[in-house]
Every structure is written in C-alpha cells, then in structure tokens.
Amino acid sequence: MSKAQVSKMGLGTFIGLTMALCATVRSIPTLSAVGWTLIFYTIFAVLFFAGPISMISGELSTMLPQEGGPQLWIKTALGSKWGFVVAWLLWVQMFPGMVMVASTLGPLLGNTFGNAALGNNHYFVLGCILVIYWIITLLNLKFDMAKVGGNIGVWLGVYIPVVIMFVLGILAFFKVGLVSNGYLGDFSWSKALPDLQHSDSLKYLAGITFIFVGIEMSSVYMPRLKDATKNYTKGVFIALIGLVLLNVINALFVANVVPEGTMELANITQPVLIYCDILGLPTIIGNIFSFMVFIGVLLQLSAWVTGPSKTIIQVAREGFLPPKFGFHKENEYGVSRNVVLTQSVVISLFALLYGVMDDVSAVFLTLTNATTVIYCIVYLLIAISLVKMRTSHPELPRPYRIGKKGNGFAWLVSCMLMLAIIAVVVSTLGTSTLADALLVAVIAIVMFVIPLIINRVKKTTWLTDVEADLKE
C-alpha cells in the first residue's frame, strides 16, 4: 500500500475531526436561555452561517492547498493588505474569546468545592482568570505544552461532560416531564419563533452562532480525505447535524429544568446540580463533573495559548510588523515569547471587565458577542474572496467547486453568509444595552482599524531587518 493511500482518511474520521473543531459544552447555557426558540436559531445558524462557510472554505482550500488557510485565501483574492488584516483578526479575536472561555474556570472551581455562590462572585472569577491564565502562559514558555493533553482536554472538557449531561438530562425529563417554570414551559409555535416585538432573545443569536465558529478549519483535511469532491460536503453536513443534536438536545433538557430568569451562562455545572436534585443523586456528582471540565478547559486553554499566535508570527516574518516587536522570534518549541506575553497582557486587560461589572453572565455574553463580531469580519472577507476569485482567477483548478456550472450558486452561498453576518451583528448591537453595544462595537472597530494603520505606516526595511535577524 502506498504512502498516499495510507494517509487518506475515511468519511467517518473526517466527520469526527470536524465535530471536534466545534464541540463544546460552554455554549449549552447560552442556547438554553432562549427556550424553544433555540431550534429556530440553530437551524438559521446552520443553513445561513455554518453551511455556507464550510462550502466556501472547501472551494478555497482545494484551490489554494498551500499552508495559510483564510490568510492565504484573502491575500490571493484581495491583496497582501487584507491578508494581513485577517491574520491580525484571527489573532486578536482570541483576546475576548480566551477571557470568555477562562471565565468558566471560576464557576467550575467553586462547584468543585461545593460552593456555587463563589462562582458568581465577579472578583473571584477575575482572580481565577488572571492567576490561571498567567500560569498557563509561563508554562508554555518553559515547556512544550502543545504535546500535553490536547486530546485529553477534549475528552475531559467536551465528550465525557456531554454524555453525563445527556444521560442525567433524559433521566430527569422522564421523571418530571415539562417543567412549567423552566425556560421551555409548554410548547407553542409562537414560542418556537423569535418574537420581534420583544426581541430580548435576539441578543443570544451571536452566542448561538459562535457554536459553529471554526468550522472552516475542517477544510485543512480535504487533501487527505478520500474522494473529497463527493465526501467533503456530505461529511461537513453530517458533522453539523451531529453538532446540532449534541447541542440542541442537551440545551432542551437544560432549558426545561432551569427556572426562568436564573440561567448562569458561565456556569455549565448549574443544570447538572439541578438534575442531581431531581433524581435524588449526591451532589458529589456535580463536584466531580466540575473538576473534570475544569481540567479539560485548562488543557484546552493551554493548547490555544500558542495556536492562534502562529498566524501573527508568519506575518511578522513577512515584514508586516516592526522588527522591534520581536514577534518573528521563536524559542525551541516554536513559541514566540513576545507574542505570547503581549496577548497575555491584553487578555488580562479584557479580564478586568469582571472587576468593573458584577454580573458574571452579562460579561460572558458581552465577550462572546465581541469575539463573534470580530470573527464575522473575517467571514465577510472570506465570502468576498470567493466571489472575487471566480472572476479574477477562473483558470485555477477547483477540485471542490460550489455549483457545477457558472457562478450563480457561489453568489447565492456567499450572499447567504453575508446575510447571516448582518443579522448577527445587528441583533447583537441592537438588543444589547447602549453601554454593551458601544463596548462590542468599539472592540471590533479598534481591532479592525489597528492593522490598517500598521499597514499604512509599514516600512520596506521591516522585512530586510527581520530576515537579517533570523539569519543571525
């Protein structure tokens, strides 16, 4: 058997890897908070967001199979300036995103020791983020943490907790049925559709869409996928169905038992403790669950400390950033000390939101919205790149192509993604308080404008200085 044949992956493996990119338990409370409307929002997110971005990424990645991903696609279609902007955005989206993920550590730690109230203390959550994230950062600078616990983190932080929640949820449902004072209550079609007159649930749309952010990375597996032109779309949509079932079923069980108005978005252990109370099980199950997810989140955070920084190291080596930043330098583990320390300082500044805002769930939602809006800019540029490449580079081979003939279907898919992006941004900003909307808008605008300013003042000597430094 040839090496090429050995390296090819089957459809089942591809589906599993694609699901692993987006699988999480952290989004379940956000999904549950909209009650029956979660079904409509999830269908919208799949049809208009996750599906289109997967198809667009499939075409662009097979057309440009070299390493680089979204940065390469946009650089080829729109020029090096926009390639740099995307590399920057893919890095900075982790600032609010990492704080949002790390903010679950406080509630998890509090529940591990049987003190749920501690996890709702915004100062305790802030302290956990700062102390734990800086410990993880320093460990990544001293050791090859990329080899430690990546797969273990997914199992402890995602797969096992999802199964535990599902089993407890279905047992609780069979015991109590539909609970009248929960987020679900009795079903009616009016509850299943968004109430535009009372658009409070729309503020959760960004968080629900965020479940599928990162699905485009599945395109990196296409060169190894057997019969990719046929299996890619099939595999992605099967994975999406799996993710929907995994999230929606768990979210429905959670929405059923959590009393309306009490959902704690950053506390995934809350429904587990309610399940234990319904089933008469010891609360130590909740303690063990919390500790397991706590370790899983730690390991996942550690893997993400260095992952997104790779794009910014690459653009620094291409001369887009001042050499004095030192972002182009790596240690023996392939980690840029200056990049990692810079992102840790900025993440710490974002974490201070937990010091000035006492509602842990409100801060969690604000950070989720900010991360999603920044990512939406990247997706908007990817959609534009697909359309541009159809006209500027029609000669390039497209092993996977959206539509067999013409560009009409490609335009339709791109427009669907753009529509979803507009809906997410408008609903996020339009349903938040003025202060939160301004905060999310300012974060997104500042993060978008900074690389344009850097590109404007860029000097040709930056590249030559970096190259000279790397030769030493």
C-alpha positions as CSV (number, residue, x, y, z in Angstrom):
1,M,0.0,0.0,0.0
2,S,1.4,3.4,-1.0
3,K,2.0,6.2,1.5
4,A,-0.7,8.3,-0.3
5,Q,-3.2,5.5,0.3
6,V,-2.2,5.1,3.9
7,S,-2.6,8.8,4.7
8,K,-6.1,9.0,3.2
9,M,-8.8,9.4,5.8
10,G,-12.3,7.9,5.6
11,L,-15.6,9.8,5.8
12,G,-16.2,8.7,9.4
13,T,-12.8,10.0,10.6
14,F,-13.4,13.4,8.8
15,I,-16.8,13.7,10.5
16,G,-15.2,13.1,13.9
17,L,-12.4,15.6,13.3
18,T,-14.9,18.3,12.0
19,M,-17.1,17.8,15.1
20,A,-14.1,18.1,17.4
21,L,-13.3,21.6,16.0
22,C,-16.6,23.0,17.3
23,A,-17.7,20.6,20.0
24,T,-18.1,22.4,23.4
25,V,-20.3,22.3,26.4
26,R,-19.8,26.0,27.2
27,S,-22.5,27.2,24.7
28,I,-25.2,25.0,26.1
29,P,-26.4,27.5,28.7
30,T,-26.5,30.3,26.1
31,L,-28.5,28.1,23.8
32,S,-30.9,27.1,26.6
33,A,-31.5,30.7,27.6
34,V,-33.8,31.3,24.5
35,G,-36.2,28.4,25.3
36,W,-38.0,26.8,22.4
37,T,-36.6,29.5,20.0
38,L,-33.2,27.7,20.2
39,I,-34.4,25.3,17.5
40,F,-35.1,28.2,15.0
41,Y,-31.8,29.9,15.9
42,T,-29.8,26.7,15.4
43,I,-31.4,26.0,12.0
44,F,-30.7,29.6,11.0
45,A,-27.0,29.3,12.2
46,V,-26.5,26.0,10.2
47,L,-28.2,27.0,7.0
48,F,-27.0,30.6,6.7
49,F,-23.7,30.5,8.6
50,A,-22.0,27.1,9.2
51,G,-23.1,25.5,5.9
52,P,-22.1,28.4,3.6
53,I,-18.7,29.0,5.4
54,S,-17.9,25.3,5.1
55,M,-18.7,25.2,1.4
56,I,-16.8,28.4,0.7
57,S,-13.8,27.1,2.7
58,G,-13.9,23.8,0.8
59,E,-13.6,25.5,-2.6
60,L,-10.9,28.0,-1.5
61,S,-8.8,25.4,0.3
62,T,-8.7,23.0,-2.6
63,M,-7.9,25.8,-5.0
64,L,-5.1,27.0,-2.7
65,P,-3.9,23.9,-0.9
66,Q,-0.7,25.5,0.4
67,E,-0.4,26.2,4.1
68,G,-2.0,29.5,5.2
69,G,-5.8,29.0,5.3
70,P,-8.0,32.1,5.4
71,Q,-5.0,34.4,5.4
72,L,-3.8,32.9,2.1
73,W,-7.2,32.8,0.5
74,I,-7.9,36.5,1.2
75,K,-4.3,37.5,0.4
76,T,-4.6,35.9,-3.1
77,A,-8.1,37.4,-3.7
78,L,-7.8,40.8,-2.2
79,G,-4.1,41.5,-1.8
80,S,-1.5,41.3,0.9
81,K,-3.0,44.2,3.0
82,W,-6.2,42.3,3.6
83,G,-4.3,39.1,4.1
84,F,-2.5,40.8,7.0
85,V,-5.8,42.2,8.4
86,V,-7.3,38.7,8.5
87,A,-4.1,37.2,10.2
88,W,-4.4,40.0,12.8
89,L,-8.1,39.5,13.4
90,L,-7.7,35.7,13.8
91,W,-5.1,36.6,16.5
92,V,-7.0,39.3,18.3
93,Q,-10.4,37.5,18.4
94,M,-8.8,35.3,21.0
95,F,-8.4,38.2,23.4
96,P,-12.1,38.5,24.4
97,G,-12.6,34.8,23.4
98,M,-10.0,33.4,25.8
99,V,-11.4,35.6,28.6
100,M,-14.8,34.2,27.8
101,V,-13.6,30.6,28.0
102,A,-11.4,31.2,31.0
103,S,-14.3,32.9,32.8
104,T,-15.9,29.4,33.2
105,L,-13.0,28.4,35.4
106,G,-14.3,30.4,38.4
107,P,-17.7,28.7,38.5
108,L,-16.2,25.3,37.8
109,L,-13.7,25.7,40.7
110,G,-16.4,27.0,43.0
111,N,-18.7,24.0,42.1
112,T,-15.7,21.6,42.5
113,F,-15.6,22.6,46.2
114,G,-19.4,22.7,46.5
115,N,-19.6,26.5,46.7
116,A,-21.7,27.5,43.7
117,A,-22.1,31.1,45.1
118,L,-18.3,31.6,44.8
119,G,-18.5,31.1,41.0
120,N,-21.0,34.0,40.8
121,N,-18.6,36.4,42.6
122,H,-17.1,38.6,39.8
123,Y,-13.9,39.2,41.8
124,F,-13.3,35.5,42.3
125,V,-13.9,34.9,38.5
126,L,-11.5,37.7,37.7
127,G,-8.8,36.3,40.1
128,C,-9.2,32.8,38.6
129,I,-8.7,34.2,35.0
130,L,-5.6,36.2,35.8
131,V,-3.8,33.7,38.0
132,I,-4.6,30.6,36.0
133,Y,-4.0,32.1,32.5
134,W,-0.6,33.6,33.5
135,I,0.4,30.2,35.0
136,I,-0.5,28.6,31.7
137,T,1.3,31.3,29.7
138,L,4.6,30.8,31.7
139,L,4.3,27.0,31.4
140,N,4.0,27.4,27.6
141,L,7.2,29.5,27.5
142,K,9.2,26.9,29.6
143,F,7.8,23.6,28.3
144,D,6.5,22.1,25.1
145,M,2.8,22.3,26.3
146,A,1.5,21.6,22.8
147,K,2.2,17.9,23.4
148,V,0.5,17.9,26.8
149,G,-3.2,17.0,27.0
150,G,-4.7,18.2,23.7
151,N,-6.8,15.0,23.2
152,I,-7.2,14.6,27.0
153,G,-8.6,18.1,27.2
154,V,-11.2,17.4,24.5
155,W,-12.3,14.2,26.3
156,L,-12.4,15.8,29.8
157,G,-13.8,19.1,28.7
158,V,-16.3,18.0,26.0
159,Y,-17.1,14.4,25.2
160,I,-17.5,12.9,28.7
161,P,-19.4,16.0,30.1
162,V,-21.7,16.0,27.1
163,V,-22.6,12.3,27.8
164,I,-23.0,12.9,31.5
165,M,-25.3,15.9,30.8
166,F,-27.3,13.9,28.3
167,V,-27.9,10.9,30.5
168,L,-28.8,12.9,33.5
169,G,-31.0,15.2,31.4
170,I,-33.0,12.4,29.8
171,L,-33.5,10.7,33.2
172,A,-34.7,14.0,34.8
173,F,-37.0,14.6,31.8
174,F,-38.6,11.1,32.2
175,K,-39.1,11.8,35.9
176,V,-40.6,15.3,35.8
177,G,-41.7,15.9,32.2
178,L,-42.0,19.5,31.0
179,V,-41.5,21.9,34.0
180,S,-43.9,24.8,34.0
181,N,-41.5,27.4,35.5
182,G,-38.5,26.5,33.2
183,Y,-37.2,28.3,30.1
184,L,-39.3,25.9,28.0
185,G,-42.7,25.5,29.6
186,D,-45.5,24.2,27.4
187,F,-44.7,24.1,23.7
188,S,-46.4,26.5,21.3
189,W,-45.4,27.6,17.8
190,S,-45.3,31.2,18.9
191,K,-42.5,30.2,21.4
192,A,-40.6,28.4,18.6
193,L,-40.2,31.6,16.5
194,P,-38.4,34.8,17.6
195,D,-40.8,37.5,18.9
196,L,-39.7,40.6,17.1
197,Q,-41.9,42.8,19.3
198,H,-40.0,41.5,22.3
199,S,-36.6,40.9,20.8
200,D,-34.7,40.1,24.1
201,S,-33.8,36.6,22.9
202,L,-32.0,38.1,19.8
203,K,-29.1,39.1,22.0
204,Y,-28.2,35.5,22.2
205,L,-28.0,34.9,18.5
206,A,-24.3,35.7,18.3
207,G,-23.6,33.3,21.1
208,I,-25.6,30.6,19.4
209,T,-23.8,31.3,16.0
210,F,-20.5,31.2,17.9
211,I,-21.1,27.4,18.4
212,F,-20.1,26.9,14.8
213,V,-17.2,29.3,14.6
214,G,-14.1,27.5,13.5
215,I,-15.9,25.0,11.2
216,E,-14.0,26.4,8.3
217,M,-10.8,24.8,9.6
218,S,-12.2,21.4,8.5
219,S,-11.1,22.3,5.0
220,V,-7.4,21.6,6.0
221,Y,-8.3,17.9,6.0
222,M,-9.5,17.9,2.4
223,P,-6.2,16.8,0.8
224,R,-6.3,13.7,2.9
225,L,-10.0,12.9,2.5
226,K,-10.9,10.0,0.3
227,D,-13.0,11.2,-2.7
228,A,-13.0,14.7,-1.3
229,T,-15.2,16.3,-4.0
230,K,-18.0,14.0,-3.1
231,N,-17.4,13.4,0.6
232,Y,-16.5,16.9,1.9
233,T,-20.0,18.4,1.7
234,K,-21.5,15.2,2.9
235,G,-19.1,14.9,5.8
236,V,-19.5,18.6,6.9
237,F,-23.3,18.4,6.9
238,I,-23.3,15.1,8.8
239,A,-20.9,16.7,11.3
240,L,-23.2,19.7,11.6
241,I,-26.2,17.5,12.2
242,G,-24.2,15.7,14.9
243,L,-23.3,19.1,16.5
244,V,-26.9,20.3,16.3
245,L,-28.2,17.1,18.0
246,L,-25.4,17.3,20.6
247,N,-26.1,20.9,21.5
248,V,-29.9,21.2,20.9
249,I,-30.9,18.0,22.8
250,N,-28.8,18.9,25.8
251,A,-29.9,22.5,25.6
252,L,-33.6,21.5,25.6
253,F,-33.1,19.3,28.7
254,V,-31.3,22.2,30.4
255,A,-33.9,24.8,29.4
256,N,-36.6,22.5,30.8
257,V,-35.2,22.3,34.4
258,V,-33.5,25.7,35.0
259,P,-36.1,28.1,36.5
260,E,-36.7,31.0,34.1
261,G,-34.6,34.1,34.8
262,T,-31.9,32.2,36.7
263,M,-29.7,30.8,33.9
264,E,-25.9,31.3,34.6
265,L,-24.2,31.5,31.2
266,A,-20.7,30.8,32.5
267,N,-21.7,28.0,34.9
268,I,-22.2,24.7,33.0
269,T,-22.5,22.8,36.3
270,Q,-25.8,24.6,37.2
271,P,-28.0,22.2,35.3
272,V,-26.0,19.1,36.5
273,L,-26.7,20.1,40.1
274,I,-30.4,20.6,39.3
275,Y,-30.5,17.1,37.6
276,C,-28.9,15.6,40.7
277,D,-31.6,17.3,42.9
278,I,-34.4,16.0,40.7
279,L,-33.0,12.5,40.6
280,G,-32.0,12.4,44.3
281,L,-28.4,11.8,43.4
282,P,-25.5,13.0,45.6
283,T,-24.1,16.5,44.7
284,I,-20.6,15.0,44.6
285,I,-21.5,14.1,41.0
286,G,-21.7,17.8,40.3
287,N,-18.3,18.3,42.1
288,I,-16.6,15.6,40.0
289,F,-18.2,17.0,36.8
290,S,-17.0,20.5,37.6
291,F,-13.4,19.3,38.4
292,M,-13.3,17.2,35.2
293,V,-14.5,20.1,33.0
294,F,-12.1,22.4,34.9
295,I,-9.1,20.3,34.0
296,G,-10.4,19.9,30.4
297,V,-10.7,23.7,30.0
298,L,-7.2,24.2,31.4
299,L,-5.7,21.8,28.9
300,Q,-7.7,23.4,26.0
301,L,-6.6,26.9,27.1
302,S,-3.0,25.7,27.2
303,A,-3.3,24.4,23.6
304,W,-4.8,27.7,22.4
305,V,-2.1,29.9,24.0
306,T,0.3,29.2,21.2
307,G,-2.1,28.0,18.4
308,P,-3.6,31.3,17.1
309,S,-0.2,33.1,17.5
310,K,1.2,31.2,14.6
311,T,-0.5,33.5,12.1
312,I,0.9,36.6,13.6
313,I,4.4,35.1,13.7
314,Q,4.1,34.4,10.0
315,V,3.0,37.9,9.0
316,A,5.8,39.4,11.3
317,R,8.3,37.3,9.2
318,E,6.8,38.7,6.0
319,G,7.6,42.3,7.2
320,F,4.1,43.5,8.2
321,L,5.1,44.3,11.8
322,P,8.0,46.3,13.2
323,P,11.0,44.1,14.0
324,K,11.4,45.8,17.4
325,F,8.2,44.0,18.5
326,G,10.2,40.7,18.2
327,F,7.1,38.8,17.1
328,H,9.2,37.0,14.5
329,K,11.4,35.2,17.0
330,E,10.6,31.7,18.3
331,N,12.0,29.5,21.0
332,E,12.9,25.9,20.7
333,Y,9.2,24.9,21.0
334,G,8.1,27.2,18.1
335,V,6.6,29.7,20.6
336,S,7.2,33.5,20.2
337,R,7.8,34.8,23.7
338,N,6.9,38.4,22.7
339,V,3.6,37.3,21.0
340,V,2.5,35.2,23.9
341,L,3.4,37.8,26.6
342,T,1.6,40.5,24.5
343,Q,-1.5,38.5,24.2
344,S,-1.5,37.6,27.9
345,V,-1.3,41.3,28.9
346,V,-4.1,42.3,26.6
347,I,-6.2,39.3,27.7
348,S,-5.6,40.4,31.3
349,L,-7.0,43.9,30.4
350,F,-10.1,42.3,28.9
351,A,-10.5,40.2,32.0
352,L,-10.8,43.5,34.1
353,L,-14.3,43.7,32.8
354,Y,-15.1,41.2,35.5
355,G,-13.7,43.7,38.0
356,V,-16.0,46.6,36.9
357,M,-19.1,44.6,36.0
358,D,-20.7,42.5,38.8
359,D,-23.0,40.4,36.6
360,V,-20.9,37.4,35.5
361,S,-23.4,36.2,32.9
362,A,-23.6,39.7,31.3
363,V,-19.8,40.0,30.9
364,F,-19.7,36.4,29.5
365,L,-22.3,37.4,26.9
366,T,-20.5,40.7,26.0
367,L,-17.2,38.8,25.5
368,T,-18.9,36.2,23.4
369,N,-20.6,38.9,21.2
370,A,-17.3,40.8,20.8
371,T,-15.5,37.6,19.7
372,T,-18.2,36.7,17.3
373,V,-18.4,40.1,15.7
374,I,-14.6,40.2,15.1
375,Y,-14.8,36.7,13.6
376,C,-17.7,37.9,11.4
377,I,-15.4,40.4,9.8
378,V,-13.1,37.5,8.8
379,Y,-16.0,35.6,7.4
380,L,-17.2,38.6,5.4
381,L,-13.8,38.9,3.8
382,I,-13.8,35.1,3.0
383,A,-17.2,35.4,1.3
384,I,-16.0,38.4,-0.8
385,S,-12.8,36.4,-1.7
386,L,-14.8,33.5,-3.1
387,V,-16.7,35.8,-5.5
388,K,-13.6,37.7,-6.4
389,M,-11.6,34.6,-7.2
390,R,-14.4,33.4,-9.5
391,T,-13.7,36.4,-11.7
392,S,-10.0,37.1,-11.1
393,H,-8.7,33.5,-11.2
394,P,-11.2,31.4,-13.2
395,E,-8.2,29.4,-14.5
396,L,-7.2,27.9,-11.2
397,P,-8.3,24.2,-10.7
398,R,-11.1,23.7,-8.2
399,P,-11.2,20.1,-7.1
400,Y,-14.2,21.0,-5.0
401,R,-16.5,23.6,-6.6
402,I,-19.7,25.2,-5.4
403,G,-22.1,24.6,-8.3
404,K,-21.2,22.5,-11.3
405,K,-21.5,25.4,-13.9
406,G,-21.5,29.2,-13.7
407,N,-21.1,31.4,-10.7
408,G,-24.8,31.7,-9.6
409,F,-24.7,29.2,-6.8
410,A,-21.4,30.6,-5.5
411,W,-23.0,34.0,-5.4
412,L,-26.1,32.6,-3.6
413,V,-24.0,30.9,-0.9
414,S,-21.8,34.0,-0.4
415,C,-24.9,36.2,0.0
416,M,-26.4,33.8,2.5
417,L,-23.3,34.0,4.6
418,M,-23.3,37.8,4.3
419,L,-27.0,37.9,5.3
420,A,-26.2,35.8,8.4
421,I,-23.3,38.1,9.4
422,I,-25.5,41.2,9.1
423,A,-28.3,39.5,11.1
424,V,-25.8,38.5,13.9
425,V,-24.1,41.9,14.1
426,V,-27.4,43.9,14.0
427,S,-29.1,41.6,16.6
428,T,-26.1,41.8,18.8
429,L,-25.8,45.5,18.8
430,G,-29.5,46.3,18.5
431,T,-30.6,44.2,21.5
432,S,-27.8,45.0,23.9
433,T,-27.8,47.9,26.4
434,L,-26.2,51.0,25.0
435,A,-23.1,50.5,27.1
436,D,-22.7,46.9,26.0
437,A,-23.4,47.7,22.3
438,L,-20.8,50.5,22.4
439,L,-18.3,48.2,24.0
440,V,-18.7,45.5,21.5
441,A,-18.6,48.0,18.6
442,V,-15.5,49.8,19.9
443,I,-13.7,46.5,20.4
444,A,-14.5,45.3,16.9
445,I,-13.7,48.6,15.2
446,V,-10.4,49.2,17.1
447,M,-9.2,45.6,16.3
448,F,-10.1,46.1,12.6
449,V,-8.6,49.6,12.3
450,I,-5.2,48.8,14.0
451,P,-3.8,46.5,11.2
452,L,-4.9,49.1,8.6
453,I,-2.9,51.8,10.4
454,I,0.1,49.5,10.8
455,N,-0.1,48.6,7.1
456,R,-0.3,52.3,6.2
457,V,3.0,53.2,8.1
458,K,4.7,49.9,7.1
459,K,8.4,50.4,6.0
460,T,10.2,48.3,3.5
461,T,13.1,48.0,5.9
462,W,11.0,45.9,8.3
463,L,11.3,42.8,6.1
464,T,15.0,43.1,5.5
465,D,15.6,43.7,9.2
466,V,13.6,40.6,10.1
467,E,15.4,38.5,7.5
468,A,18.7,39.7,8.8
469,D,17.8,39.0,12.4
470,L,16.6,35.5,11.6
471,K,19.9,34.7,9.8
472,E,21.9,35.5,12.9
